[in-house]
Amino acid sequence: MGRMSKRTTANEKTAPTGAVPVDQAISTVKKFKGPRFDQTVEVCMHLNLDTKQADQALRGSVALPKGIGQSKRVVAFCSEDKIKACLDAGAIKAGGEDLVAEIEKGWMDFDVAVASPDMMRVISKLGRVLGPKGLMPSPKAGTVTTDVPTAVQEYAAGKLEYRADSGGNVHAVIGKMSFPEADLKENYEYFVQAIEKIRPSAVKGEYIKKITISGTMTPGVRVFHEAAVVS
């Protein structure tokens, strides 16, 4: 195993050993010594989920109140009469069969794809291309909608998609290290509440097992969270 850098060693020494209130966790993460670039701040929630069960495979999207400090390149699969509205809303490209053909030829310079329900039959052929990359529009993720221009605007502004992994962990960006602590806290609390609201009814006992906040190149700091226990 390689040696840890002096910065990593110093940060590890100042990291709390247990869970702390969210204000202290955010303050600690922001005070860690870091590189010169503006690091992304993330939250990881470890949930009591059995993701093999369909009703516990959590997936969705959320627009955080303070944004996440980055924009996304969005494409829109829509009817011809919606193309201008989608482009005006921030889509880098919009269309139907022509856009499908372009992607089939190898163009993939986008981060999010949204589509209207009637376009799903047109883009179904892209499943093998977009699916493995997590780019296939999905109703669960909020990327299949009747209001495509609004979805484009939200995702272009940084709307988040989240998905529980096989271990029951949900990761999400809550901002940048340059954000004020109050903004990071507001985004954190909004996201945690969003996850709490979609607690599967089949989950008994403790739902949220652990929450950690970290920067791109910092140690994680555990956040104290008093969660309800369902019997």
C-alpha positions as CSV (number, residue, x, y, z in Angstrom):
1,M,0.0,0.0,0.0
2,G,1.4,3.5,-0.9
3,R,2.3,6.1,1.7
4,M,-0.3,8.7,2.6
5,S,0.5,12.3,1.7
6,K,1.3,14.8,4.5
7,R,-2.0,16.5,3.7
8,T,-4.0,13.3,4.1
9,T,-2.2,12.4,7.3
10,A,-2.9,15.9,8.7
11,N,-6.6,15.7,7.8
12,E,-7.0,12.3,9.3
13,K,-5.6,13.6,12.6
14,T,-8.1,16.4,12.8
15,A,-11.1,14.3,11.7
16,P,-13.7,13.5,14.4
17,T,-13.7,9.9,15.6
18,G,-17.4,9.6,15.9
19,A,-20.6,11.1,14.6
20,V,-21.0,14.9,15.1
21,P,-23.9,17.4,14.4
22,V,-24.2,18.4,10.8
23,D,-23.0,22.0,11.4
24,Q,-19.7,20.6,12.9
25,A,-19.4,18.0,10.1
26,I,-19.7,20.6,7.4
27,S,-17.3,23.0,9.2
28,T,-14.7,20.2,9.6
29,V,-14.9,19.2,6.0
30,K,-14.4,22.8,4.8
31,K,-11.4,23.2,7.2
32,F,-9.5,20.2,5.9
33,K,-6.4,21.0,3.9
34,G,-7.1,20.4,0.3
35,P,-5.9,20.9,-3.3
36,R,-6.3,24.3,-5.1
37,F,-9.4,23.3,-7.1
38,D,-12.9,23.8,-5.7
39,Q,-13.8,20.3,-4.4
40,T,-17.2,18.8,-4.7
41,V,-18.9,18.1,-1.4
42,E,-20.9,14.8,-1.2
43,V,-23.1,13.0,1.2
44,C,-23.3,9.2,1.5
45,M,-26.3,7.6,3.3
46,H,-26.0,4.0,4.3
47,L,-29.6,2.7,4.4
48,N,-31.2,-0.5,5.7
49,L,-32.3,-1.7,2.3
50,D,-32.5,-5.0,0.5
51,T,-32.1,-3.7,-3.0
52,K,-32.8,-7.1,-4.5
53,Q,-36.4,-6.3,-3.6
54,A,-38.0,-4.1,-6.3
55,D,-39.8,-1.8,-3.8
56,Q,-36.5,-1.2,-2.0
57,A,-34.3,-0.4,-5.0
58,L,-34.5,3.4,-4.4
59,R,-34.1,5.6,-7.4
60,G,-35.2,9.1,-8.2
61,S,-34.2,12.7,-8.7
62,V,-34.2,15.9,-6.7
63,A,-33.4,19.6,-7.3
64,L,-31.5,21.0,-4.3
65,P,-32.5,24.5,-3.1
66,K,-29.0,26.0,-3.4
67,G,-28.0,24.1,-6.5
68,I,-24.8,22.0,-6.7
69,G,-22.4,24.4,-8.3
70,Q,-22.3,22.8,-11.7
71,S,-24.3,22.5,-14.8
72,K,-25.1,19.5,-16.9
73,R,-25.2,18.9,-20.7
74,V,-28.8,17.7,-21.4
75,V,-30.3,16.3,-24.6
76,A,-34.0,16.1,-25.2
77,F,-35.9,13.5,-27.1
78,C,-39.1,15.3,-28.1
79,S,-41.5,16.0,-30.9
80,E,-40.6,18.6,-33.5
81,D,-42.9,21.2,-32.0
82,K,-41.0,21.0,-28.6
83,I,-37.5,21.3,-30.0
84,K,-37.2,25.1,-29.7
85,A,-38.6,25.2,-26.2
86,C,-36.1,22.5,-25.1
87,L,-33.2,24.3,-26.7
88,D,-34.3,27.6,-25.1
89,A,-34.5,25.7,-21.7
90,G,-30.9,24.7,-22.0
91,A,-30.7,21.5,-24.0
92,I,-27.6,21.2,-26.1
93,K,-29.5,19.1,-28.6
94,A,-33.1,18.2,-29.1
95,G,-35.0,16.0,-31.6
96,G,-36.3,12.6,-32.4
97,E,-35.2,10.1,-35.0
98,D,-32.3,12.4,-36.1
99,L,-30.9,12.6,-32.5
100,V,-31.3,8.8,-32.1
101,A,-29.3,8.3,-35.4
102,E,-26.6,10.7,-34.2
103,I,-26.1,8.8,-31.0
104,E,-26.1,5.4,-32.8
105,K,-23.2,6.8,-34.8
106,G,-21.2,7.3,-31.6
107,W,-22.0,10.8,-30.3
108,M,-22.2,10.8,-26.5
109,D,-21.2,14.2,-25.4
110,F,-24.0,14.7,-22.8
111,D,-24.6,14.0,-19.1
112,V,-28.4,13.6,-19.0
113,A,-31.1,12.5,-21.5
114,V,-34.7,13.4,-21.0
115,A,-37.7,12.3,-23.1
116,S,-41.4,12.6,-23.4
117,P,-43.4,9.3,-23.0
118,D,-44.3,9.1,-26.7
119,M,-40.6,9.2,-27.6
120,M,-39.7,6.1,-25.7
121,R,-40.7,3.8,-28.6
122,V,-38.3,5.8,-30.8
123,I,-35.3,5.6,-28.4
124,S,-35.9,2.0,-27.3
125,K,-33.2,1.0,-29.8
126,L,-30.6,3.0,-27.8
127,G,-31.1,0.8,-24.7
128,R,-27.9,-1.1,-25.2
129,V,-26.0,2.1,-25.7
130,L,-27.4,4.3,-23.0
131,G,-28.4,1.7,-20.4
132,P,-24.9,0.6,-19.3
133,K,-23.9,4.3,-19.0
134,G,-27.0,5.1,-16.9
135,L,-28.2,7.6,-19.5
136,M,-31.4,5.9,-20.6
137,P,-34.4,8.0,-19.7
138,S,-36.5,6.5,-17.0
139,P,-39.8,7.5,-15.3
140,K,-38.3,6.5,-11.9
141,A,-35.4,8.9,-12.4
142,G,-37.7,11.7,-13.5
143,T,-36.2,11.8,-17.0
144,V,-39.3,10.7,-18.8
145,T,-42.0,13.4,-18.4
146,T,-44.7,15.1,-20.3
147,D,-43.1,18.5,-19.5
148,V,-39.7,18.0,-21.2
149,P,-38.6,21.7,-21.3
150,T,-39.0,22.0,-17.6
151,A,-37.1,18.8,-17.0
152,V,-34.3,20.1,-19.3
153,Q,-34.1,23.4,-17.3
154,E,-33.9,21.5,-14.0
155,Y,-31.3,19.1,-15.1
156,A,-29.2,21.7,-16.9
157,A,-29.1,23.6,-13.6
158,G,-27.8,20.6,-11.8
159,K,-30.8,18.5,-10.7
160,L,-29.5,15.3,-9.1
161,E,-30.3,11.7,-10.0
162,Y,-29.7,9.2,-7.1
163,R,-29.8,5.4,-6.9
164,A,-29.2,3.0,-4.1
165,D,-26.3,0.6,-4.9
166,S,-26.2,-3.1,-4.0
167,G,-25.0,-2.3,-0.5
168,G,-27.8,0.1,0.2
169,N,-25.7,3.3,-0.2
170,V,-27.0,6.4,-1.7
171,H,-24.5,9.1,-2.9
172,A,-25.3,12.7,-3.8
173,V,-23.5,15.9,-4.5
174,I,-24.6,18.7,-2.1
175,G,-22.4,21.5,-3.4
176,K,-18.9,22.8,-3.7
177,M,-16.3,23.6,-1.0
178,S,-16.7,27.3,-1.9
179,F,-20.4,27.2,-0.8
180,P,-21.2,29.0,2.5
181,E,-21.7,26.5,5.3
182,A,-25.4,27.5,5.5
183,D,-26.0,26.6,1.9
184,L,-24.3,23.2,2.2
185,K,-26.4,22.5,5.3
186,E,-29.7,23.5,3.6
187,N,-28.9,21.2,0.6
188,Y,-27.9,18.4,3.0
189,E,-31.1,18.6,5.0
190,Y,-33.2,18.8,1.9
191,F,-31.6,15.7,0.5
192,V,-31.8,13.7,3.7
193,Q,-35.5,14.6,4.1
194,A,-36.2,13.6,0.5
195,I,-34.7,10.1,1.2
196,E,-36.6,9.8,4.5
197,K,-39.9,10.6,2.6
198,I,-39.5,7.6,0.3
199,R,-38.7,5.0,3.0
200,P,-40.1,1.7,1.7
201,S,-42.9,0.4,3.9
202,A,-41.3,-3.0,4.0
203,V,-38.2,-1.6,5.9
204,K,-38.5,-2.2,9.6
205,G,-36.2,-1.0,12.4
206,E,-33.6,1.5,11.7
207,Y,-33.8,3.0,8.1
208,I,-30.8,5.3,8.0
209,K,-27.8,3.5,9.5
210,K,-25.0,6.0,8.8
211,I,-24.5,9.4,7.0
212,T,-21.1,10.7,6.0
213,I,-20.1,14.0,4.4
214,S,-16.8,14.4,2.5
215,G,-15.0,16.5,-0.1
216,T,-13.5,15.0,-3.3
217,M,-10.1,14.6,-1.6
218,T,-10.9,14.7,2.1
219,P,-11.7,12.1,4.8
220,G,-15.3,11.5,5.5
221,V,-17.0,12.9,8.6
222,R,-19.9,11.0,10.1
223,V,-23.0,13.0,10.8
224,F,-25.2,12.4,13.8
225,H,-28.8,11.7,12.7
226,E,-31.6,10.8,15.1
227,A,-33.8,8.6,12.9
228,A,-37.2,7.1,13.6
229,V,-37.3,3.3,14.2
230,V,-40.3,1.5,12.7
231,S,-41.3,-1.8,14.3
